Amino acid sequence: LSAYGAELSSEACRELGFSSNLLCSSCDLLGEFSLTKLQPICRQCCQQEAQMETRKLYAGAILEVCGKLGRFPQVQFVRSEKPKMFKGLQIKQYVRGSDPILKLLDDNGNMAEELSITKWNTDSVEEFLSEKLDRI
């Protein structure tokens, strides 16, 4: 990548396999796994811990899941009462055959960020929603 020294967009980071809520302290751990080559890219996609604490909440989110929820245990909670705990969370189950996606919305209802949550576990999904959305 030629963008060394500059921040990459959240979309570019996602395509490279980095989470939008990646902490820079995680980049420091790459050396322990002989992955130091990834550190420069990781640093372009990470956020300092202080920045994470001041990140604003999103106005809402749309969780798009395939109607065959059995394929994705991480989103099984949509069948429970838990989604009602998050202000502005909408569940769309009609997206046929697609992997689960979480779309975060700004104050105007526009998509601010889109995340694939295919490899997340249920606890990670719920924790992320707790951090990014107001609870009711």
OpenMM code with the backbone's topology and positions (N, CA, C; nanometers):
from openmm import Vec3, app, unit

residues = "LEU SER ALA TYR GLY ALA GLU LEU SER SER GLU ALA CYS ARG GLU LEU GLY PHE SER SER ASN LEU LEU CYS SER SER CYS ASP LEU LEU GLY GLU PHE SER LEU THR LYS LEU GLN PRO ILE CYS ARG GLN CYS CYS GLN GLN GLU ALA GLN MET GLU THR ARG LYS LEU TYR ALA GLY ALA ILE LEU GLU VAL CYS GLY LYS LEU GLY ARG PHE PRO GLN VAL GLN PHE VAL ARG SER GLU LYS PRO LYS MET PHE LYS GLY LEU GLN ILE LYS GLN TYR VAL ARG GLY SER ASP PRO ILE LEU LYS LEU LEU ASP ASP ASN GLY ASN MET ALA GLU GLU LEU SER ILE THR LYS TRP ASN THR ASP SER VAL GLU GLU PHE LEU SER GLU LYS LEU ASP ARG ILE".split()
positions = [
    Vec3(0.0833, -0.1201, 0.0000),
    Vec3(0.0000, 0.0000, 0.0000),
    Vec3(0.0863, 0.1243, 0.0000),
    Vec3(0.0465, 0.2205, -0.0770),
    Vec3(0.1250, 0.3424, -0.0859),
    Vec3(0.0752, 0.4504, 0.0089),
    Vec3(-0.0299, 0.4217, 0.0841),
    Vec3(-0.0899, 0.5236, 0.1706),
    Vec3(-0.0253, 0.5285, 0.3089),
    Vec3(0.0939, 0.4735, 0.3228),
    Vec3(0.1585, 0.4692, 0.4538),
    Vec3(0.1708, 0.6100, 0.5114),
    Vec3(0.1372, 0.6233, 0.6373),
    Vec3(0.1453, 0.7531, 0.7036),
    Vec3(0.0139, 0.8281, 0.7019),
    Vec3(-0.0821, 0.7807, 0.6272),
    Vec3(-0.2139, 0.8445, 0.6233),
    Vec3(-0.3173, 0.7441, 0.6723),
    Vec3(-0.4287, 0.7957, 0.7203),
    Vec3(-0.5355, 0.7058, 0.7640),
    Vec3(-0.6091, 0.6518, 0.6426),
    Vec3(-0.6493, 0.5273, 0.6516),
    Vec3(-0.7292, 0.4661, 0.5460),
    Vec3(-0.8767, 0.4807, 0.5818),
    Vec3(-0.9630, 0.4760, 0.4829),
    Vec3(-1.1070, 0.4830, 0.5095),
    Vec3(-1.1511, 0.3563, 0.5812),
    Vec3(-1.2632, 0.3644, 0.6511),
    Vec3(-1.3127, 0.2463, 0.7226),
    Vec3(-1.3452, 0.1345, 0.6239),
    Vec3(-1.3900, 0.1717, 0.5036),
    Vec3(-1.4198, 0.0705, 0.4016),
    Vec3(-1.2921, 0.0002, 0.3563),
    Vec3(-1.1859, 0.0778, 0.3324),
    Vec3(-1.0584, 0.0190, 0.2903),
    Vec3(-1.0029, -0.0719, 0.3994),
    Vec3(-1.0143, -0.0284, 0.5236),
    Vec3(-0.9655, -0.1100, 0.6354),
    Vec3(-1.0450, -0.2392, 0.6470),
    Vec3(-1.1765, -0.2297, 0.6288),
    Vec3(-1.2611, -0.3490, 0.6361),
    Vec3(-1.2218, -0.4480, 0.5265),
    Vec3(-1.1958, -0.3968, 0.4058),
    Vec3(-1.1553, -0.4835, 0.2953),
    Vec3(-1.0216, -0.5513, 0.3234),
    Vec3(-0.9379, -0.4853, 0.4034),
    Vec3(-0.8088, -0.5429, 0.4410),
    Vec3(-0.8204, -0.6369, 0.5606),
    Vec3(-0.9419, -0.6469, 0.6168),
    Vec3(-0.9647, -0.7396, 0.7273),
    Vec3(-0.9556, -0.6782, 0.8649),
    Vec3(-0.9504, -0.5448, 0.8728),
    Vec3(-0.9410, -0.4780, 1.0019),
    Vec3(-1.0770, -0.4253, 1.0450),
    Vec3(-1.1065, -0.4392, 1.1721),
    Vec3(-1.2327, -0.3933, 1.2298),
    Vec3(-1.2339, -0.2413, 1.2395),
    Vec3(-1.3526, -0.1820, 1.2331),
    Vec3(-1.3639, -0.0368, 1.2452),
    Vec3(-1.3380, 0.0104, 1.3876),
    Vec3(-1.3448, -0.0800, 1.4843),
    Vec3(-1.3185, -0.0407, 1.6230),
    Vec3(-1.1853, -0.0980, 1.6716),
    Vec3(-1.0902, -0.1116, 1.5793),
    Vec3(-0.9574, -0.1627, 1.6101),
    Vec3(-0.8810, -0.0627, 1.6956),
    Vec3(-0.8294, -0.1084, 1.8075),
    Vec3(-0.7482, -0.0236, 1.8941),
    Vec3(-0.6018, -0.0352, 1.8535),
    Vec3(-0.5299, 0.0769, 1.8588),
    Vec3(-0.3888, 0.0762, 1.8198),
    Vec3(-0.3059, -0.0160, 1.9082),
    Vec3(-0.3479, -0.0362, 2.0304),
    Vec3(-0.2745, -0.1279, 2.1181),
    Vec3(-0.2758, -0.2702, 2.0609),
    Vec3(-0.3777, -0.3028, 1.9822),
    Vec3(-0.3827, -0.4347, 1.9179),
    Vec3(-0.2734, -0.4483, 1.8123),
    Vec3(-0.2396, -0.3383, 1.7460),
    Vec3(-0.1340, -0.3418, 1.6442),
    Vec3(-0.0002, -0.3784, 1.7071),
    Vec3(0.0203, -0.3371, 1.8323),
    Vec3(0.1452, -0.3691, 1.9021),
    Vec3(0.1615, -0.5192, 1.9214),
    Vec3(0.0516, -0.5919, 1.9256),
    Vec3(0.0562, -0.7361, 1.9506),
    Vec3(0.0939, -0.8172, 1.8270),
    Vec3(0.0900, -0.7562, 1.7100),
    Vec3(0.1185, -0.8300, 1.5865),
    Vec3(0.2587, -0.8909, 1.5864),
    Vec3(0.3545, -0.8221, 1.6477),
    Vec3(0.4913, -0.8727, 1.6539),
    Vec3(0.5018, -1.0060, 1.7252),
    Vec3(0.4150, -1.0288, 1.8214),
    Vec3(0.4164, -1.1541, 1.8964),
    Vec3(0.3802, -1.2740, 1.8085),
    Vec3(0.3178, -1.2462, 1.6950),
    Vec3(0.2737, -1.3520, 1.6046),
    Vec3(0.3484, -1.3471, 1.4713),
    Vec3(0.4652, -1.2831, 1.4723),
    Vec3(0.5490, -1.2688, 1.3519),
    Vec3(0.4730, -1.2022, 1.2377),
    Vec3(0.3914, -1.1035, 1.2727),
    Vec3(0.3122, -1.0314, 1.1725),
    Vec3(0.3485, -0.8829, 1.1691),
    Vec3(0.4752, -0.8520, 1.1944),
    Vec3(0.5173, -0.7116, 1.1994),
    Vec3(0.4977, -0.6406, 1.0656),
    Vec3(0.4933, -0.7154, 0.9554),
    Vec3(0.4703, -0.6533, 0.8245),
    Vec3(0.3337, -0.5846, 0.8183),
    Vec3(0.2395, -0.6314, 0.9003),
    Vec3(0.1047, -0.5737, 0.8994),
    Vec3(0.0924, -0.4485, 0.9864),
    Vec3(0.1934, -0.4208, 1.0689),
    Vec3(0.1824, -0.3088, 1.1621),
    Vec3(0.1596, -0.1735, 1.0945),
    Vec3(0.2307, -0.1391, 0.9857),
    Vec3(0.2048, -0.0079, 0.9241),
    Vec3(0.0595, 0.0079, 0.8772),
    Vec3(0.0039, -0.0964, 0.8180),
    Vec3(-0.1351, -0.0904, 0.7715),
    Vec3(-0.2290, -0.0857, 0.8911),
    Vec3(-0.1985, -0.1663, 0.9920),
    Vec3(-0.2794, -0.1686, 1.1140),
    Vec3(-0.2863, -0.0287, 1.1752),
    Vec3(-0.1724, 0.0399, 1.1774),
    Vec3(-0.1670, 0.1749, 1.2369),
    Vec3(-0.2527, 0.2748, 1.1586),
    Vec3(-0.2717, 0.2496, 1.0298),
    Vec3(-0.3546, 0.3391, 0.9487),
    Vec3(-0.5037, 0.3149, 0.9720),
    Vec3(-0.5364, 0.1996, 1.0296),
    Vec3(-0.6765, 0.1627, 1.0498),
    Vec3(-0.7192, 0.1678, 1.1965),
    Vec3(-0.6256, 0.1918, 1.2870),
    Vec3(-0.6591, 0.1829, 1.4294),
    Vec3(-0.6966, 0.3181, 1.4888),
    Vec3(-0.7495, 0.3105, 1.6088),
    Vec3(-0.7875, 0.4300, 1.6833),
    Vec3(-0.7223, 0.4239, 1.8202),
    Vec3(-0.6747, 0.5377, 1.8650),
    Vec3(-0.6179, 0.5448, 1.9995),
    Vec3(-0.7288, 0.5210, 2.1006),
    Vec3(-0.6941, 0.4628, 2.2136),
    Vec3(-0.7935, 0.4329, 2.3164),
    Vec3(-0.8704, 0.5576, 2.3590),
    Vec3(-0.8036, 0.6706, 2.3694),
    Vec3(-0.8711, 0.7949, 2.4097),
    Vec3(-0.9774, 0.8335, 2.3072),
    Vec3(-0.9484, 0.8110, 2.1796),
    Vec3(-1.0460, 0.8413, 2.0751),
    Vec3(-1.1675, 0.7511, 2.0873),
    Vec3(-1.1442, 0.6261, 2.1218),
    Vec3(-1.2555, 0.5322, 2.1353),
    Vec3(-1.3505, 0.5763, 2.2456),
    Vec3(-1.2955, 0.6278, 2.3552),
    Vec3(-1.3792, 0.6678, 2.4673),
    Vec3(-1.4700, 0.7845, 2.4307),
    Vec3(-1.4247, 0.8701, 2.3398),
    Vec3(-1.5035, 0.9878, 2.3054),
    Vec3(-1.5868, 0.9690, 2.1789),
    Vec3(-1.5812, 0.8518, 2.1192),
    Vec3(-1.6618, 0.8284, 1.9985),
    Vec3(-1.8090, 0.8448, 2.0300),
    Vec3(-1.8766, 0.9085, 1.9381),
    Vec3(-2.0188, 0.9322, 1.9619),
    Vec3(-2.1013, 0.8075, 1.9324),
    Vec3(-2.2166, 0.8066, 1.9897),
    Vec3(-2.3109, 0.6987, 1.9626),
    Vec3(-2.3750, 0.7219, 1.8266),
    Vec3(-2.4170, 0.6156, 1.7639),
    Vec3(-2.4897, 0.6269, 1.6383),
    Vec3(-2.6381, 0.6407, 1.6685),
    Vec3(-2.7089, 0.7078, 1.5794),
    Vec3(-2.8524, 0.7299, 1.5991),
    Vec3(-2.9311, 0.6001, 1.5841),
    Vec3(-2.8799, 0.5096, 1.5048),
    Vec3(-2.9496, 0.3836, 1.4832),
    Vec3(-2.8619, 0.2858, 1.4082),
    Vec3(-2.9170, 0.1679, 1.3863),
    Vec3(-2.8446, 0.0646, 1.3131),
    Vec3(-2.9450, -0.0282, 1.2473),
    Vec3(-2.9035, -0.0857, 1.1363),
    Vec3(-2.9843, -0.1854, 1.0668),
    Vec3(-2.9018, -0.3135, 1.0623),
    Vec3(-2.9572, -0.4196, 1.1166),
    Vec3(-2.8925, -0.5504, 1.1119),
    Vec3(-2.9622, -0.6299, 1.0029),
    Vec3(-2.8897, -0.6557, 0.8938),
    Vec3(-2.9460, -0.7317, 0.7824),
    Vec3(-2.8988, -0.8758, 0.7932),
    Vec3(-2.9946, -0.9671, 0.7984),
    Vec3(-2.9617, -1.1089, 0.8114),
    Vec3(-3.0453, -1.1907, 0.7144),
    Vec3(-2.9898, -1.3030, 0.6749),
    Vec3(-3.0612, -1.3979, 0.5907),
    Vec3(-3.1736, -1.4588, 0.6731),
    Vec3(-3.2831, -1.4928, 0.6093),
    Vec3(-3.3944, -1.5556, 0.6793),
    Vec3(-3.3569, -1.6886, 0.7427),
    Vec3(-3.2501, -1.7500, 0.6941),
    Vec3(-3.2036, -1.8774, 0.7507),
    Vec3(-3.1063, -1.8479, 0.8645),
    Vec3(-3.1608, -1.8074, 0.9778),
    Vec3(-3.0786, -1.7660, 1.0908),
    Vec3(-2.9914, -1.8774, 1.1456),
    Vec3(-3.0263, -2.0017, 1.1202),
    Vec3(-2.9473, -2.1133, 1.1695),
    Vec3(-2.8044, -2.1127, 1.1185),
    Vec3(-2.7824, -2.0511, 1.0030),
    Vec3(-2.6479, -2.0440, 0.9458),
    Vec3(-2.5579, -1.9496, 1.0237),
    Vec3(-2.6181, -1.8569, 1.0990),
    Vec3(-2.5410, -1.7538, 1.1675),
    Vec3(-2.5800, -1.7459, 1.3143),
    Vec3(-2.5191, -1.8295, 1.3977),
    Vec3(-2.5567, -1.8306, 1.5400),
    Vec3(-2.5338, -1.6967, 1.6095),
    Vec3(-2.4428, -1.6135, 1.5567),
    Vec3(-2.4137, -1.4863, 1.6214),
    Vec3(-2.5310, -1.3885, 1.6179),
    Vec3(-2.6292, -1.4129, 1.5322),
    Vec3(-2.7444, -1.3227, 1.5259),
    Vec3(-2.8731, -1.3903, 1.5717),
    Vec3(-2.8608, -1.5037, 1.6381),
    Vec3(-2.9791, -1.5734, 1.6894),
    Vec3(-3.0580, -1.4862, 1.7869),
    Vec3(-2.9887, -1.3938, 1.8532),
    Vec3(-3.0563, -1.3098, 1.9515),
    Vec3(-3.1674, -1.2249, 1.8904),
    Vec3(-3.1723, -1.2128, 1.7577),
    Vec3(-3.2781, -1.1323, 1.6964),
    Vec3(-3.4154, -1.1940, 1.7193),
    Vec3(-3.4193, -1.3224, 1.7522),
    Vec3(-3.5470, -1.3890, 1.7805),
    Vec3(-3.5918, -1.3656, 1.9245),
    Vec3(-3.5080, -1.3033, 2.0047),
    Vec3(-3.5409, -1.2800, 2.1456),
    Vec3(-3.5900, -1.1358, 2.1648),
    Vec3(-3.5988, -1.0951, 2.2887),
    Vec3(-3.6394, -0.9585, 2.3214),
    Vec3(-3.5208, -0.8625, 2.3215),
    Vec3(-3.3991, -0.9138, 2.3104),
    Vec3(-3.2791, -0.8307, 2.3216),
    Vec3(-3.2724, -0.7152, 2.2220),
    Vec3(-3.3110, -0.7334, 2.0950),
    Vec3(-3.3021, -0.6202, 2.0027),
    Vec3(-3.3824, -0.4979, 2.0479),
    Vec3(-3.4877, -0.5198, 2.1242),
    Vec3(-3.5706, -0.4086, 2.1709),
    Vec3(-3.4987, -0.3231, 2.2741),
    Vec3(-3.3877, -0.3735, 2.3288),
    Vec3(-3.3114, -0.2984, 2.4289),
    Vec3(-3.2296, -0.1863, 2.3659),
    Vec3(-3.2093, -0.1906, 2.2342),
    Vec3(-3.1238, -0.0941, 2.1673),
    Vec3(-3.2072, 0.0058, 2.0883),
    Vec3(-3.1921, 0.1321, 2.1224),
    Vec3(-3.2670, 0.2387, 2.0560),
    Vec3(-3.2219, 0.2501, 1.9100),
    Vec3(-3.3174, 0.2489, 1.8202),
    Vec3(-3.2872, 0.2684, 1.6786),
    Vec3(-3.2391, 0.1449, 1.6042),
    Vec3(-3.2409, 0.0276, 1.6684),
    Vec3(-3.1969, -0.0943, 1.5999),
    Vec3(-3.3129, -0.1538, 1.5211),
    Vec3(-3.2893, -0.1722, 1.3912),
    Vec3(-3.3882, -0.2351, 1.3039),
    Vec3(-3.3309, -0.3686, 1.2556),
    Vec3(-3.4161, -0.4685, 1.2484),
    Vec3(-3.3743, -0.5995, 1.1990),
    Vec3(-3.4420, -0.6228, 1.0645),
    Vec3(-3.3618, -0.6531, 0.9628),
    Vec3(-3.4165, -0.6860, 0.8309),
    Vec3(-3.3746, -0.8287, 0.7985),
    Vec3(-3.4729, -0.9200, 0.7969),
    Vec3(-3.4431, -1.0614, 0.7751),
    Vec3(-3.4684, -1.1070, 0.6321),
    Vec3(-3.5026, -1.0159, 0.5443),
    Vec3(-3.5410, -1.0573, 0.4102),
    Vec3(-3.4240, -1.0707, 0.3135),
    Vec3(-3.3036, -1.0357, 0.3530),
    Vec3(-3.1911, -1.0360, 0.2609),
    Vec3(-3.1475, -1.1803, 0.2364),
    Vec3(-3.1898, -1.2382, 0.1259),
    Vec3(-3.1715, -1.3814, 0.0989),
    Vec3(-3.0258, -1.4184, 0.0758),
    Vec3(-2.9797, -1.5168, 0.1525),
    Vec3(-2.8485, -1.5745, 0.1312),
    Vec3(-2.7294, -1.4872, 0.1647),
    Vec3(-2.7529, -1.3668, 0.2119),
    Vec3(-2.6398, -1.2785, 0.2384),
    Vec3(-2.5845, -1.3004, 0.3787),
    Vec3(-2.4593, -1.2667, 0.3956),
    Vec3(-2.3963, -1.2722, 0.5268),
    Vec3(-2.4534, -1.1599, 0.6126),
    Vec3(-2.4509, -1.1755, 0.7456),
    Vec3(-2.5046, -1.0700, 0.8314),
    Vec3(-2.4202, -0.9425, 0.8231),
    Vec3(-2.4894, -0.8306, 0.8086),
    Vec3(-2.4245, -0.6998, 0.7960),
    Vec3(-2.4896, -0.6049, 0.8947),
    Vec3(-2.4082, -0.5224, 0.9572),
    Vec3(-2.4574, -0.4206, 1.0483),
    Vec3(-2.4303, -0.2849, 0.9857),
    Vec3(-2.5358, -0.2080, 0.9627),
    Vec3(-2.5233, -0.0739, 0.9056),
    Vec3(-2.5515, 0.0266, 1.0161),
    Vec3(-2.4542, 0.1129, 1.0439),
    Vec3(-2.4685, 0.2140, 1.1479),
    Vec3(-2.5143, 0.3441, 1.0834),
    Vec3(-2.6126, 0.4082, 1.1452),
    Vec3(-2.6758, 0.5260, 1.0872),
    Vec3(-2.6407, 0.6524, 1.1643),
    Vec3(-2.6226, 0.7625, 1.0901),
    Vec3(-2.5969, 0.8905, 1.1552),
    Vec3(-2.7286, 0.9556, 1.1964),
    Vec3(-2.7208, 1.0775, 1.2475),
    Vec3(-2.8396, 1.1469, 1.2978),
    Vec3(-2.9444, 1.1737, 1.1901),
    Vec3(-2.9028, 1.1758, 1.0634),
    Vec3(-2.9959, 1.2003, 0.9531),
    Vec3(-3.0524, 1.0713, 0.8945),
    Vec3(-3.0159, 0.9576, 0.9530),
    Vec3(-3.0633, 0.8292, 0.9020),
    Vec3(-2.9821, 0.7760, 0.7859),
    Vec3(-2.8715, 0.8431, 0.7540),
    Vec3(-2.7842, 0.7976, 0.6464),
    Vec3(-2.6837, 0.6963, 0.7004),
    Vec3(-2.6441, 0.6029, 0.6148),
    Vec3(-2.5481, 0.5026, 0.6582),
    Vec3(-2.4115, 0.5672, 0.6785),
    Vec3(-2.3595, 0.5562, 0.8007),
    Vec3(-2.2284, 0.6115, 0.8327),
    Vec3(-2.1197, 0.5057, 0.8210),
    Vec3(-2.1571, 0.3814, 0.8479),
    Vec3(-2.0598, 0.2733, 0.8462),
    Vec3(-2.1315, 0.1416, 0.8208),
    Vec3(-2.0638, 0.0514, 0.7507),
    Vec3(-2.1204, -0.0806, 0.7237),
    Vec3(-2.0177, -0.1851, 0.7634),
    Vec3(-2.0597, -0.2810, 0.8457),
    Vec3(-1.9679, -0.3817, 0.8979),
    Vec3(-2.0199, -0.5218, 0.8702),
    Vec3(-1.9323, -0.6076, 0.8227),
    Vec3(-1.9667, -0.7493, 0.8124),
    Vec3(-1.9446, -0.8103, 0.9496),
    Vec3(-2.0451, -0.8808, 1.0012),
    Vec3(-2.0312, -0.9418, 1.1336),
    Vec3(-2.0317, -1.0945, 1.1229),
    Vec3(-1.9954, -1.1441, 1.0060),
    Vec3(-1.9964, -1.2877, 0.9802),
    Vec3(-1.9127, -1.3654, 1.0815),
    Vec3(-1.7976, -1.3139, 1.1164),
    Vec3(-1.7066, -1.3873, 1.2044),
    Vec3(-1.7189, -1.3457, 1.3509),
    Vec3(-1.8139, -1.2611, 1.3840),
    Vec3(-1.8333, -1.2181, 1.5225),
    Vec3(-1.9131, -1.3239, 1.5969),
    Vec3(-1.8966, -1.3296, 1.7292),
    Vec3(-1.9827, -1.4164, 1.8091),
    Vec3(-2.0959, -1.3319, 1.8685),
    Vec3(-2.1930, -1.3969, 1.9284),
    Vec3(-2.3105, -1.3272, 1.9814),
    Vec3(-2.2717, -1.2207, 2.0821),
    Vec3(-2.1794, -1.2538, 2.1720),
    Vec3(-2.1376, -1.1573, 2.2737),
    Vec3(-2.0752, -1.0336, 2.2107),
    Vec3(-1.9954, -1.0524, 2.1053),
    Vec3(-1.9319, -0.9393, 2.0376),
    Vec3(-2.0360, -0.8489, 1.9731),
    Vec3(-2.1366, -0.9084, 1.9109),
    Vec3(-2.2426, -0.8296, 1.8468),
    Vec3(-2.3165, -0.7473, 1.9516),
    Vec3(-2.3553, -0.8118, 2.0608),
    Vec3(-2.4294, -0.7414, 2.1657),
    Vec3(-2.3438, -0.6340, 2.2321),
    Vec3(-2.2164, -0.6635, 2.2567),
    Vec3(-2.1273, -0.5653, 2.3189),
    Vec3(-2.1079, -0.4450, 2.2272),
    Vec3(-2.0894, -0.4718, 2.0975),
    Vec3(-2.0709, -0.3636, 2.0015),
    Vec3(-2.1949, -0.2747, 1.9976),
    Vec3(-2.3125, -0.3368, 1.9926),
    Vec3(-2.4363, -0.2587, 1.9919),
    Vec3(-2.4502, -0.1776, 2.1202),
    Vec3(-2.4081, -0.2342, 2.2323),
    Vec3(-2.4148, -0.1624, 2.3597),
    Vec3(-2.3251, -0.0394, 2.3589),
    Vec3(-2.2106, -0.0496, 2.2908),
    Vec3(-2.1169, 0.0623, 2.2839),
    Vec3(-2.1609, 0.1687, 2.1846),
    Vec3(-2.2280, 0.1293, 2.0786),
    Vec3(-2.2566, 0.2216, 1.9688),
    Vec3(-2.3987, 0.2771, 1.9658),
    Vec3(-2.4919, 0.2122, 2.0364),
    Vec3(-2.6308, 0.2583, 2.0371),
    Vec3(-2.6755, 0.2875, 2.1796),
    Vec3(-2.7686, 0.3803, 2.1931),
    Vec3(-2.8298, 0.4048, 2.3237),
    Vec3(-2.9149, 0.2850, 2.3609),
    Vec3(-2.9182, 0.2563, 2.4904),
    Vec3(-3.0074, 0.1503, 2.5398),
    Vec3(-3.1397, 0.2132, 2.5801),
    Vec3(-3.2448, 0.1353, 2.5650),
    Vec3(-3.3782, 0.1833, 2.6034),
    Vec3(-3.4009, 0.1491, 2.7485),
] * unit.nanometer
topology = app.Topology()
chain = topology.addChain("A")
for resn in residues:
    res = topology.addResidue(resn, chain)
    for name in ("N", "CA", "C"):
        topology.addAtom(name, app.Element.getBySymbol(name[0]), res)
